[in-house]
Amino acid sequence: MDHVGAVERPMMDYSFPTADGTISSIAKPTIEANNFEIKPSIVQIIHQVCNFLVYLKRTLISILLIFLYSRLPICLEFWLIFKVILIRTQSC
């Protein structure tokens, strides 16, 4: 591998942090391709994950709505009491 611009340092220097932070001693290889081939199995996995996330979102919204509607009578009762209190305080 060609390490252009890499500064050679003793092995001990890699264990000490610098003022800029730690420097990785792992050189990432450059990729010279402009396009990549995605296998059909990977596309299918991504499609399945997206469908699952949509299903999960719809399920969570349904559960939340069921919870809120089950508490609705209590909320309405408090809302009506609050409205009566507001009306009484405004008339004073």
Backbone as JSON, one array per atom type, in Angstrom:
{
  "sequence": "MDHVGAVERPMMDYSFPTADGTISSIAKPTIEANNFEIKPSIVQIIHQVCNFLVYLKRTLISILLIFLYSRLPICLEFWLIFKVILIRTQSC",
  "N": [[0.84, -1.19, 0.0], [0.38, 2.2, -0.69], [1.29, 4.82, 1.22], [0.63, 7.83, 1.05], [1.82, 10.89, 2.1], [1.97, 10.07, 4.72], [3.37, 10.17, 7.92], [6.24, 8.77, 9.19], [6.43, 7.19, 12.27], [7.73, 6.18, 15.46], [6.67, 3.07, 17.0], [5.89, 3.45, 19.65], [4.91, 6.05, 19.75], [2.31, 5.88, 18.82], [0.75, 5.13, 20.93], [0.37, 7.29, 22.54], [-1.74, 10.09, 23.05], [-2.27, 12.95, 20.93], [-2.24, 16.58, 20.65], [-4.26, 17.11, 18.9], [-5.92, 15.02, 19.27], [-6.42, 11.47, 19.16], [-4.66, 9.62, 16.71], [-5.49, 7.52, 14.1], [-3.97, 4.45, 13.4], [-4.68, 2.82, 11.42], [-4.86, 2.41, 8.07], [-7.14, 3.43, 5.7], [-8.26, 1.81, 2.83], [-8.25, 3.15, -0.49], [-11.02, 3.47, -2.68], [-11.49, 2.9, -5.97], [-13.61, 2.66, -7.67], [-16.45, 3.85, -9.46], [-19.03, 3.05, -9.49], [-21.2, 0.68, -7.92], [-22.17, -2.7, -7.46], [-25.16, -3.95, -6.3], [-26.3, -6.73, -4.68], [-29.19, -8.73, -5.46], [-30.28, -10.03, -3.22], [-29.54, -8.39, -1.09], [-30.98, -6.08, -1.7], [-33.54, -7.11, -1.35], [-33.51, -7.65, 1.4], [-33.28, -5.03, 2.43], [-35.7, -4.0, 1.53], [-37.5, -5.61, 3.0], [-36.86, -4.81, 5.61], [-37.62, -2.11, 5.53], [-40.39, -2.4, 5.09], [-41.07, -3.67, 7.49], [-40.47, -1.65, 9.33], [-42.38, 0.28, 8.65], [-44.69, -1.17, 9.29], [-44.23, -1.47, 12.05], [-44.33, 1.2, 12.89], [-47.02, 1.84, 12.28], [-48.29, 0.04, 14.0], [-47.44, 0.94, 16.53], [-48.6, 3.48, 16.57], [-51.29, 2.74, 16.5], [-51.52, 1.39, 18.96], [-51.02, 3.52, 20.7], [-53.19, 5.21, 20.1], [-55.34, 3.56, 20.89], [-54.82, 3.46, 23.63], [-55.13, 6.18, 24.32], [-57.83, 6.63, 23.6], [-59.04, 4.9, 25.38], [-58.67, 6.25, 27.7], [-60.13, 8.47, 27.3], [-62.8, 9.14, 28.37], [-62.17, 9.92, 31.02], [-60.47, 12.08, 30.55], [-62.26, 13.79, 29.23], [-64.07, 14.32, 31.27], [-62.48, 15.77, 33.09], [-61.88, 17.92, 31.43], [-64.41, 19.08, 31.08], [-64.95, 19.91, 33.71], [-62.87, 21.72, 33.98], [-63.63, 23.63, 32.06], [-66.0, 24.61, 33.25], [-64.93, 25.8, 35.53], [-63.37, 27.78, 34.3], [-65.38, 29.36, 33.11], [-66.73, 30.27, 35.39], [-64.73, 31.76, 36.65], [-64.29, 33.77, 34.79], [-66.62, 35.19, 34.85], [-66.51, 36.59, 37.18]],
  "CA": [[0.0, 0.0, 0.0], [1.1, 3.46, -0.78], [0.82, 5.75, 2.26], [1.05, 9.16, 0.62], [1.68, 11.9, 3.13], [2.02, 9.49, 6.06], [4.6, 10.44, 8.65], [6.69, 7.57, 9.9], [6.66, 7.43, 13.69], [7.99, 4.93, 16.18], [5.46, 2.39, 17.48], [5.54, 4.0, 20.96], [4.15, 7.29, 19.57], [0.91, 5.59, 18.55], [0.03, 4.9, 22.19], [0.18, 8.57, 23.23], [-2.61, 11.01, 22.31], [-1.68, 14.22, 20.54], [-3.1, 17.72, 20.95], [-5.41, 17.02, 18.0], [-6.65, 13.79, 19.57], [-5.69, 10.28, 18.75], [-4.56, 9.39, 15.28], [-5.66, 6.1, 13.8], [-2.86, 3.84, 12.67], [-5.27, 1.97, 10.4], [-5.01, 3.12, 6.8], [-8.32, 3.01, 4.95], [-7.93, 1.7, 1.41], [-9.05, 3.97, -1.39], [-11.85, 2.71, -3.61], [-11.41, 3.62, -7.23], [-14.79, 2.39, -8.49], [-17.46, 4.89, -9.46], [-20.34, 2.44, -9.31], [-21.15, -0.55, -7.16], [-23.26, -3.62, -7.74], [-25.85, -4.42, -5.1], [-26.9, -8.03, -4.95], [-30.65, -8.75, -5.26], [-30.62, -10.44, -1.85], [-29.39, -7.21, -0.23], [-32.14, -5.23, -2.01], [-34.7, -7.74, -0.72], [-33.38, -7.44, 2.85], [-33.6, -3.62, 2.68], [-37.15, -3.87, 1.31], [-38.18, -6.23, 4.14], [-36.65, -3.97, 6.79], [-38.48, -0.93, 5.37], [-41.78, -2.81, 5.33], [-41.22, -3.93, 8.92], [-40.49, -0.37, 10.04], [-43.7, 0.87, 8.41], [-45.63, -1.95, 10.11], [-43.98, -1.14, 13.45], [-44.84, 2.56, 13.12], [-48.49, 1.78, 12.31], [-48.68, -0.68, 15.2], [-47.24, 1.81, 17.69], [-49.63, 4.52, 16.52], [-52.55, 2.1, 16.88], [-51.48, 1.15, 20.41], [-51.15, 4.82, 21.36], [-54.58, 5.66, 19.95], [-56.19, 2.73, 21.76], [-54.58, 3.92, 25.0], [-55.74, 7.5, 24.51], [-59.28, 6.5, 23.56], [-59.5, 4.24, 26.6], [-58.62, 7.26, 28.76], [-60.89, 9.63, 26.85], [-63.85, 9.6, 29.31], [-61.55, 10.62, 32.16], [-60.0, 13.38, 30.05], [-63.43, 14.63, 28.97], [-64.62, 14.76, 32.56], [-61.62, 16.84, 33.6], [-62.04, 19.06, 30.54], [-65.68, 19.74, 31.4], [-64.76, 20.59, 35.0], [-62.0, 22.86, 33.72], [-64.43, 24.64, 31.36], [-66.89, 25.22, 34.24], [-64.1, 26.68, 36.36], [-63.03, 28.94, 33.48], [-66.57, 30.2, 32.96], [-67.01, 30.91, 36.68], [-63.71, 32.77, 36.95], [-64.42, 34.89, 33.86], [-67.8, 35.99, 35.2], [-66.24, 37.36, 38.4]],
  "C": [[0.87, 1.24, 0.0], [0.51, 4.43, 0.23], [1.34, 7.14, 1.92], [0.81, 10.14, 1.76], [1.73, 11.36, 4.55], [3.38, 9.78, 6.68], [4.99, 9.18, 9.39], [7.01, 7.94, 11.34], [7.01, 6.11, 14.35], [6.69, 4.36, 16.75], [4.98, 2.98, 18.81], [4.68, 5.27, 20.81], [2.67, 7.05, 19.32], [0.1, 5.38, 19.83], [-0.23, 6.19, 22.95], [-0.73, 9.48, 22.41], [-1.86, 12.3, 21.98], [-2.63, 15.35, 20.92], [-4.36, 17.7, 20.09], [-6.29, 15.83, 18.33], [-5.83, 12.6, 19.13], [-5.73, 10.13, 17.24], [-4.66, 7.9, 15.04], [-4.47, 5.6, 13.02], [-3.36, 2.91, 11.59], [-5.48, 2.81, 9.15], [-6.2, 2.56, 6.05], [-7.95, 2.92, 3.47], [-8.83, 2.6, 0.56], [-9.81, 3.07, -2.35], [-11.92, 3.52, -4.9], [-12.62, 3.38, -8.14], [-15.79, 3.53, -8.37], [-18.86, 4.34, -9.27], [-20.16, 1.09, -8.61], [-22.35, -1.41, -7.53], [-23.86, -4.08, -6.42], [-26.56, -5.71, -5.45], [-28.41, -7.98, -4.7], [-31.06, -9.17, -3.85], [-30.51, -9.28, -0.88], [-30.57, -6.25, -0.45], [-33.39, -5.79, -1.33], [-34.68, -7.54, 0.79], [-33.77, -6.0, 3.2], [-35.1, -3.39, 2.54], [-37.93, -4.44, 2.5], [-38.04, -5.38, 5.39], [-37.54, -2.73, 6.71], [-39.94, -1.27, 5.62], [-42.03, -3.07, 6.8], [-41.29, -2.63, 9.69], [-41.82, 0.35, 9.85], [-44.75, 0.16, 9.25], [-45.48, -1.58, 11.58], [-44.53, 0.24, 13.78], [-46.36, 2.55, 13.21], [-48.98, 1.09, 13.57], [-48.55, 0.21, 16.43], [-48.27, 2.93, 17.73], [-50.97, 3.95, 16.95], [-52.61, 1.87, 18.39], [-51.67, 2.46, 21.16], [-52.58, 5.34, 21.26], [-55.54, 4.87, 20.82], [-56.04, 3.18, 23.21], [-55.28, 5.26, 25.25], [-57.26, 7.42, 24.51], [-59.82, 5.79, 24.8], [-59.51, 5.21, 27.78], [-59.49, 8.46, 28.45], [-62.0, 10.06, 27.82], [-63.29, 10.36, 30.5], [-61.1, 12.01, 31.72], [-61.18, 14.31, 29.79], [-64.03, 15.17, 30.26], [-63.79, 15.9, 33.13], [-61.73, 18.09, 32.73], [-63.33, 19.81, 30.84], [-65.58, 20.5, 32.72], [-63.92, 21.85, 34.8], [-62.77, 23.99, 33.02], [-65.38, 25.35, 32.33], [-66.11, 26.19, 35.11], [-63.72, 27.93, 35.58], [-64.2, 29.9, 33.35], [-66.85, 30.95, 34.25], [-65.99, 31.99, 36.98], [-63.81, 33.97, 36.02], [-65.61, 35.78, 34.23], [-67.57, 36.83, 36.45], [-65.64, 38.7, 38.1]]
}
